[in-house]
């Protein structure tokens, strides 16, 4: 039942006005927002709120539910059910979001500033979103994934993204656990490629890559091995040449046979 004395439901806000209810839900909690997405005989159940005075964080989407949808006891019971279910979903999101950040807090390199990124990077010159990023999978829950993006002299960078962004098809959603386990395997270095169009839910393709430091070490190791092999071959050539020289000298100095 909606509590008029306490409009907070975990990370959600519900406010009653004269002719409508306003529901504020974090914009990334799409499963919670979907609880109010429905078309009825008299129009859409919820719309994006206009001219609202609700005191909600900027990170929240504010929905307006007209009271024309709530004219019977059954309608009100259904609304209360939606609010309760959405608040539970939203609470789950927040719990997992905080859990990912807790792991990040424990992973920051000592003495460096922690910088957590969300979404795509921006090009410093054009200001446009970059479609590619590289990072190592640090932690993953059902709803969020945290990446270690490396560090410089001052800061240690991380990135947090919703796991739903990595479910590219309806079949992926049906096999959610297996798909996420494969595409976001812990400790793997990934190339992330955003393929979404503006206004769409972000879609991110992943490809396992070899970290630059490892590539450099492997190249150096290969170069050292190649150099060592070249030195070995060179020594073999020198030894063979020396042996041939001794053999020829021996033939020249060998006394002629007498009859």
Secondary structure, 3 states (H helix, E strand, C coil): CCCCCCCEECCEEEEECCCEEEEEEECCCHHHHHHHCCEECCEECCEECCCCCCCCCCCEEEEEEEHHHCCCHHHHHHHHHHHHHHHHHHHHHHHHHHHHHHHHHHHCCCCCEEEEEECCCECCCCCCECCEEEEEEEEECCCEEEEEEEECCCEEEEEEEEHHHHCCCHHHHHCHHHHHHHHCCCCCEEEEEECCCCCCCCCEEEEECCCHHHHHHHHHHHHHHHHHHHHHHHHHHHHHHHHHHHHHHHHHHCCCCCC
